[in-house]
């Protein structure tokens, strides 16, 4: 009987812990679900944060992996599907955003890696240039599935006829936020799940 009670208490405790862990994360009024399904696998939210330009909030970003990772190296080496999700917090010219992404990839990716993903960089730039403008509230995701490649979704809809097959492209893309010269240091920490004490 005692064993049964202990087992029941453990089960309730584990359920309570799971419920607490499985809460959505909200940043700048944008909600990131704790898990999602991609290519038949469950991904967990590794971290989410806000991209600032000076004091202006530009967009939020959330990173999903098959399991938690606390360093850039662990994220890049993580197996299985991955997703980076961006939600705009202000209007931005699509062509400008494409150029910023290209610069961020070139600044952070090793030369040989960047060369291998040129095809993907051009495709991404073309997509944003054709969009002309992303408005506040628009969102896009880049999904990476091993053996398939990277796919771009705009407001939940796939907008690329063919995936970008080079795995180096998605790695270089993540380096925009997680590389040695990230777009935003605070956002890098947030995506890696690192909590920093606020400066007083």
C-alpha positions as CSV (number, residue, x, y, z in Angstrom):
1,X,0.0,0.0,0.0
2,X,2.8,2.3,1.0
3,X,4.5,1.6,-2.4
4,X,1.3,2.5,-4.2
5,X,1.0,5.8,-2.4
6,X,4.6,6.7,-3.0
7,X,4.2,5.9,-6.7
8,X,1.0,8.0,-6.9
9,X,2.7,10.9,-5.2
10,X,5.7,10.7,-7.6
11,X,3.3,10.6,-10.6
12,X,1.4,13.7,-9.4
13,X,4.7,15.5,-8.7
14,X,6.0,14.7,-12.2
15,X,2.8,15.8,-13.8
16,X,2.9,19.1,-11.8
17,X,6.5,19.7,-12.9
18,X,5.7,18.9,-16.5
19,X,2.7,21.3,-16.4
20,X,4.9,24.0,-15.0
21,X,7.6,23.4,-17.5
22,X,5.1,23.3,-20.5
23,X,4.0,26.9,-20.2
24,X,4.2,29.2,-23.2
25,X,7.0,31.9,-23.1
26,X,5.9,35.4,-23.9
27,X,8.3,38.1,-25.1
28,X,7.2,41.5,-26.1
29,X,3.6,40.2,-26.1
30,X,4.5,37.5,-28.6
31,X,3.8,34.0,-27.4
32,X,6.1,31.0,-28.0
33,X,4.7,27.6,-27.4
34,X,6.9,25.3,-25.4
35,X,6.8,22.5,-28.0
36,X,5.9,22.0,-31.6
37,X,6.0,19.1,-34.1
38,X,8.2,19.2,-37.2
39,X,8.9,16.3,-39.6
40,X,7.3,13.8,-37.2
41,X,9.5,14.9,-34.2
42,X,8.7,17.0,-31.2
43,X,10.8,20.1,-30.8
44,X,11.3,22.1,-27.6
45,X,11.7,25.8,-27.2
46,X,15.4,26.4,-26.5
47,X,14.9,30.1,-25.9
48,X,13.3,33.3,-27.1
49,X,14.1,37.0,-26.9
50,X,13.9,40.4,-28.6
51,X,16.1,41.9,-31.2
52,X,16.8,45.6,-30.3
53,X,18.3,48.2,-32.5
54,X,19.4,50.9,-30.1
55,X,16.3,51.0,-27.9
56,X,13.8,50.1,-30.6
57,X,12.3,46.6,-30.6
58,X,12.7,45.2,-34.1
59,X,11.5,41.6,-33.8
60,X,11.3,38.6,-31.5
61,X,13.0,35.3,-32.2
62,X,12.5,31.8,-30.9
63,X,14.7,28.7,-31.4
64,X,13.3,25.2,-31.4
65,X,15.5,22.0,-31.2
66,X,14.9,18.3,-30.4
67,X,16.6,18.9,-27.0
68,X,17.9,21.8,-25.0
69,X,21.3,23.2,-25.9
70,X,23.3,25.9,-23.9
71,X,26.1,26.8,-26.3
72,X,26.4,27.7,-30.0
73,X,28.4,24.6,-30.6
74,X,25.7,22.4,-29.0
75,X,23.0,24.1,-31.1
76,X,24.8,23.6,-34.4
77,X,25.6,20.0,-33.5
78,X,22.1,19.1,-32.3
79,X,20.6,16.3,-34.4
80,X,17.2,16.3,-36.0
81,X,14.9,19.1,-37.2
82,X,15.3,22.7,-36.1
83,X,13.3,25.9,-36.4
84,X,14.1,29.6,-36.0
85,X,10.9,31.7,-35.8
86,X,10.8,35.5,-36.2
87,X,7.9,37.8,-35.4
88,X,8.2,41.4,-36.6
89,X,7.6,44.2,-34.1
90,X,7.9,47.0,-36.6
91,X,7.7,47.5,-40.3
92,X,10.9,46.9,-42.3
93,X,11.8,46.9,-46.0
94,X,12.1,43.3,-47.2
95,X,15.2,44.1,-49.3
96,X,16.9,45.7,-46.3
97,X,16.1,42.7,-44.1
98,X,17.5,40.4,-46.7
99,X,20.7,42.4,-46.9
100,X,21.1,42.5,-43.1
101,X,20.7,38.7,-42.9
102,X,23.3,38.3,-45.7
103,X,25.8,40.5,-43.8
104,X,25.1,38.7,-40.6
105,X,25.8,35.3,-42.2
106,X,29.0,36.6,-44.0
107,X,30.3,38.2,-40.8
108,X,29.9,35.0,-38.7
109,X,30.3,32.0,-40.9
110,X,33.7,30.6,-41.8
111,X,34.6,31.4,-45.4
112,X,34.2,27.9,-46.7
113,X,30.8,27.5,-45.0
114,X,29.5,30.8,-46.5
115,X,30.7,29.8,-50.0
116,X,28.8,26.5,-49.8
117,X,25.5,28.3,-48.8
118,X,25.6,31.1,-51.4
119,X,22.8,29.4,-53.3
120,X,20.6,29.6,-50.2
121,X,21.6,33.2,-49.4
122,X,20.6,34.3,-52.9
123,X,17.2,32.5,-52.6
124,X,16.5,34.1,-49.2
125,X,17.4,37.5,-50.5
126,X,15.1,37.1,-53.5
127,X,12.2,36.0,-51.3
128,X,12.5,39.1,-49.0
129,X,13.1,41.4,-52.0
130,X,9.9,40.2,-53.7
131,X,8.0,40.7,-50.5
132,X,9.0,44.4,-50.5
133,X,8.0,45.0,-46.9
134,X,7.4,43.0,-43.8
135,X,4.9,44.6,-41.5
136,X,4.6,44.6,-37.7
137,X,2.8,41.4,-36.8
138,X,4.2,39.4,-39.8
139,X,6.1,36.4,-38.9
140,X,8.4,33.9,-40.7
141,X,10.1,30.7,-39.8
142,X,13.0,28.8,-41.4
143,X,12.7,25.0,-40.8
144,X,15.6,22.7,-41.2
145,X,15.0,19.0,-41.7
146,X,18.1,16.7,-42.2
147,X,18.2,15.1,-45.6
148,X,15.6,17.6,-46.9
149,X,17.0,21.1,-46.3
150,X,15.7,24.4,-45.2
151,X,12.2,25.8,-46.0
152,X,10.9,29.3,-45.4
153,X,7.4,29.9,-44.1
154,X,5.8,33.4,-44.1
155,X,2.9,33.8,-41.8
156,X,2.6,30.0,-41.5
157,X,2.6,29.3,-45.3
158,X,5.5,27.8,-47.3
159,X,6.7,30.3,-49.9
160,X,9.6,28.3,-51.4
161,X,9.0,25.8,-54.2
162,X,12.1,23.8,-53.3
163,X,14.0,23.6,-50.0
164,X,17.5,24.9,-49.8
165,X,19.4,21.6,-49.7
166,X,22.8,22.7,-48.4
167,X,22.9,22.1,-44.6
168,X,25.6,24.8,-44.4
169,X,22.9,27.4,-45.1
170,X,20.9,26.8,-41.9
171,X,24.1,26.6,-39.9
172,X,25.2,30.0,-41.3
173,X,21.7,31.4,-40.7
174,X,21.8,30.5,-37.0
175,X,25.2,32.2,-36.7
176,X,23.5,35.5,-37.4
177,X,22.1,35.3,-33.8
178,X,24.5,32.8,-32.2
179,X,27.9,33.6,-33.9
180,X,30.9,35.4,-32.5
181,X,29.4,38.7,-33.9
182,X,25.7,38.2,-33.1
183,X,23.0,40.7,-34.2
184,X,22.2,41.3,-30.5
185,X,24.2,39.9,-27.6
186,X,21.2,39.8,-25.3
187,X,19.1,37.9,-27.9
188,X,22.0,35.4,-28.3
189,X,21.8,34.7,-24.6
190,X,18.0,34.4,-24.7
191,X,18.1,31.9,-27.6
192,X,20.6,29.8,-25.7
193,X,18.4,29.9,-22.6
194,X,21.0,31.9,-20.6
195,X,19.6,34.3,-18.1
196,X,21.6,37.3,-17.3
197,X,21.2,39.6,-14.2
198,X,19.9,43.0,-15.2
199,X,22.3,45.8,-14.7
200,X,21.4,48.3,-12.1
